[in-house]
Amino acid sequence: SSVAEGDQSYAAINWVNEHISELEKNLFELEQHSGNKKFLFATNKIDFEIKEDNDWFDINAIVYFGAHPIPFISLKQHILHKRREFTLPDGSIAIIPEKWFSQYGSIFSLTDGGKNLRLKKHHIGLINELADDGIANVTLSRKLEKLNDFENIADVSMPIHFKGDLRSYQKAGYNWFSFLREYHFGGCLADDMGLGKTIQTLAMLQKLKEEDEANGNHPTSLIIMPTSLIYNWMNEAKKFTPKLKIHAHIGTSRDKDISIFAPYDIIITTYGVTRVDVELLSTFYFNYIILDESQNIKNPSSKSFKAVKALKSRNRLILSGTPVENSVSDLWTQLTFLNPGLLGTQSYFNEEYVQAIEKKKDEEKARKLQAIIKPFVLRRTKEQVAAELPAKTEQVFYCNMSEDQAAYYEKTKSAYRNDLLSSMDDGTYAKKQVQLLQGLTALRQLANHPVMIDDEYSSDSGKFESVVHALDNVLKGGHKVLIFSQFVKHLNIFRNYFEKEDIAFTYLDGSTRNRGEIVAEFQENKSLKVFLISIKAGGVGLNLTQADYVFILDPWWNPAVEQQAIDRTHRIGQEKKVFIYKFIAKDTVEEKILALQNRKKRLASSLITTEESFFKSLSKEDIREILA
């Protein structure tokens, strides 16, 4: 076809232009037959001069087709529409090199229109790319050179009132936050789950508070997160940054008068509340808006994305272990929230990058997208920072019960408590041991999921939602996870869920016969990521060193048994660092068990071996406290 022939001729002319000086050196002469087009054979180069205004880069660029200087902006339509032939003032035709379309197309697509080439400041990635480009000769102003070198970010001193230490990769994250603030960029901290995104953010917010106090300012920041994370943020803040004043804007009885925000350093709320209160919240000018688990806004037509986009703040940050969950298109909403215009319009991004990378597997486009977003995304995987991690990291993950679950729990607790307390008074208490154990077991099951004691229960469970959420993060990071529970019924709830969602898993409880094969399959099969284990069955001789996350779904009376479960994954000689999450339902018997465990740890390690003997070691006071 003539198009193919045209492409071949262009390619031939291109090749000659790229090698023209060698050809002339070797005494080749170039002739073209006298048609109606006279093509230019000459070296092409571009000079870019880039200056920086407050929020803009001004680009002044001249293209040299041989001896013909042409303002780069005159090529805009040609480059955007991939037209190869450009007519020069003397009537000859210059052929635009094919690779300029992908190299410079983004600059023209994202420029601010008008007669001059202007790019918003956050297009630093494109500028860096120009500077690395062979054809272009780029002159950068001094400040830009400093920015271009953003790998060497200045070290910022730690806040005075931060309780604890940051590991060196966390300190680098904290420094990076300051760099972003200095240049008014929004950033995405995308570290693997468990590496401490919360703690790095809290350190930065504490530093900000101290700087603002020194300057006599008091701005307020907003953090938006899934409901299941509220309590954990509050807890971490209490531990590491007790001086930060935090207000939780949640719940049906929340105060709709947002003037009460001003005295606080941080307002914490959920995506759900933000959707409902968007008109209120958008009247407040925040210092930072921080989205935790920002993949919640990945859908551009979602109410969540529209709501967070309407909010106003000086700085923006997002935290997510999995910013790209399903498709490259997930990036568009998150980076548009951070730096509006960075990736162009949604349709431009979809056509230019999503289609090219996912459908056509275009390596060049993937590299280009990487260059554009690189300054704004900081991601460290567990493997990259393994040298800094302790052998095992344990974390308690508090879950709020859902409303229906909490009502069921309270009703059951009152019935047992009244019966037991009266038996303590009339002396029949000794006979009630069995009943007491039954009562406490029922409460422990309700704290997990009411369906464990009532098949008719059709509502939700706070812990189930939290576990599914955390598991999703771990699996998207490509990790293997062991899930322990002492209740087979609890494991069955997850079995059903995995089957419904098509998540491959292995399973082991007391009745499992072919243990060796099941363990070997989990250790060796790369696509098998989840192992459900009943704690009692998991007691002896399982060597599960391939897993690097452990979820303990419910606390045991006896901490020694729990420890054994952890040791399954963390064998001596294991290279992987292990993260252990204990899921505890807040305001339930589980929290009390945790407190008891800590008190009786010494006792447990010395004497107690079974659940029953641990249970018998509880005094009347312990039991009163558990049922309080």
C-alpha positions, 0 to 999 in steps of 0.5 A, a space after each residue: 500500500 502507498 502508506 507502507 511505501 510512504 513509511 519506508 521512504 520516510 524511514 530511509 530518509 530518516 536513516 540518511 539524516 541520522 547518519 549524514 555526517 558519516 556518509 559525507 565523510 565517506 564521500 557519498 553524494 546524495 541525489 534525489 530524482 526530480 519529483 514535485 517534492 524536494 526533501 531536505 537531507 540534513 542533521 536535525 537537532 533541538 535546543 531547549 531553554 527551560 526557565 521556571 516561573 512560580 508555578 510554570 516551566 516556560 519552554 523556549 525551543 528551536 528545531 534545526 532542520 539542517 541550517 533552518 531554525 524553526 520555532 518548536 511550537 510550529 511543529 505542534 499540529 504535526 506532532 499531535 497528528 503524527 504528520 511526517 512532512 514539514 514544509 520549510 521556508 525555502 519550499 523543501 520538505 523536512 521529515 519529522 523523525 518517527 520517534 519525536 511523536 512519542 518523545 514530544 507528543 506529551 509536551 504538546 498534549 499537556 501544554 497550556 495552549 497559547 502561543 508559548 510552550 508552558 508546562 505546569 510545575 508538576 510536569 518535572 518528569 517530562 523535563 527530566 526526560 528531555 534532559 536525558 534525551 540524545 537529540 535535545 540540547 537542554 539548558 536548565 535554570 539553577 533551581 531546576 537542576 536542583 529539582 532534577 536531582 531529586 534523588 538527593 533530597 535534603 535531610 530534615 531534622 526529626 520533630 522534638 515530640 515524636 516518641 520513637 525512632 524511624 528506620 532509615 527508609 522511613 526517615 527517607 520517606 519523611 524527608 521526601 514529604 518535606 521535598 514535596 511540600 517545598 515544591 508544592 507537589 502532591 505525592 503518593 507513598 506506596 510502601 508495602 503493607 506493614 512498612 509504616 506509612 502511618 508512622 512516616 505521615 504522623 512524624 511529618 504532621 508533628 514536624 509541621 505542627 512544631 514549625 507552625 507553632 514557631 511561626 505563630 500559625 495553626 493550620 488543620 489537616 484532614 485524613 480520609 480513610 476506610 472506617 476499619 482504619 480509624 481506630 488504628 490511626 488514633 492508636 498510632 497517633 497516641 503512641 508516637 505523636 501524643 501532642 497532636 490534637 485529633 478530632 474524629 468526624 464520624 458517626 451519625 451524631 457528628 457535629 455539622 458545625 465545622 468551625 470546631 475543626 480550627 483548634 485541632 491539628 488533624 481531623 480524621 474521617 471516612 470516605 463515606 462521611 466525606 461523600 455525605 458531608 462534601 458541601 460542608 467540608 469543601 468550605 474549610 481550607 485544610 493544610 494537608 488532605 491525606 487519603 489513606 488506602 487511596 485506591 478507594 477513589 480509583 474509579 473516576 465516576 465514583 462519588 468518592 473521587 468527585 467528593 475528594 476533588 471538591 475539597 480544598 487544601 494547600 498540600 495533598 498526599 495519598 497512601 496506598 500499598 496498591 495504587 494500581 489494583 487492576 489497571 494502569 487507569 487506576 493511576 489517573 484519578 489518584 494522580 489527578 487528585 494530587 497534581 491536577 493536569 499531570 496526566 492530562 484529561 481522562 480520555 487522553 490518558 486512556 488513549 495515550 497510555 492505558 490502551 498502549 500499555 495494556 493492549 499493545 504492550 508498548 514498552 516505550 509508553 510504559 517507560 514514559 509514564 514511569 518518567 512522568 510519575 516518578 517524582 511523585 510516587 515513592 514505593 519500597 517493597 518489603 524485600 527492598 528494605 528487608 535488611 532494616 526489618 526485624 525478623 518479625 514485626 507484630 501488630 495488633 489490628 483493632 476492628 470495630 464491630 458492626 452495629 448489628 454485631 455489637 447489638 447481638 454481642 451486648 444482648 448475649 453478654 448481659 444474659 451471661 453476666 447477670 446469671 454469673 454475678 448472681 451465682 458468685 453471690 449465692 455460692 453456686 459459682 463453683 458449679 457454673 464453670 462449664 456454663 462460664 466457659 460456654 458463655 465466654 466462648 459464645 462471646 468470642 465467636 460473636 466478636 468474630 462473626 455472629 453467623 458462627 453461633 446463629 445460622 440465621 444471622 444475615 448482617 455483617 461483621 466488622 472483623 470480617 470486613 477488616 480481614 478481607 481488606 487487609 488480605 486484599 492488600 497483602 495478596 495484591 503485593 504478591 505475598 503468601 499469608 497464613 490465616 490462623 483461627 481456633 474456630 473451624 467455623 470461623 475458617 469456614 466463613 473464609 473458605 466460603 468467601 474464597 470459593 466465591 471470589 475464586 481465590 486459591 487456598 489450602 486448608 488444614 484442621 484437626 481432621 486433615 490426613 495428608 498434611 505433608 502433601 498440603 504443606 508441600 503444595 503451599 511451599 512450592 506452588 507460586 500461585 497458591 497464596 493463602 493457607 487457612 489453619 486451625 490453631 489446634 491442628 497447626 500445633 506440631 511440625 509444620 514447616 511453612 517458611 514461604 509465608 511472610 504474613 501471618 493473620 491471627 484471627 482471634 486471640 487465644 487464652 494462652 499466649 504460648 499457643 499463639 506463639 507456636 503459630 507464629 513460629 510455624 512461619 518464622 523458622 530459624 534460617 528463614 530469609 523472609 521477614 515476617 509480619 504478624 497481624 492480630 485482629 482484635 474486636 474492639 470493646 469485646 472480651 478479646 480486648 480483655 483477653 489481650 490484657 490478661 495475656 500480657 499480665 499472665 505472660 510470665 505465668 504462661 511461659 512457666 506453667 500453663 500448657 492447655 487452654 483449660 488450665 489457663 482458664 482455671 487460673 483466672 480469679 473471680 476478679 479476672 472474670 468480673 473484668 472480662 464480663 464488665 
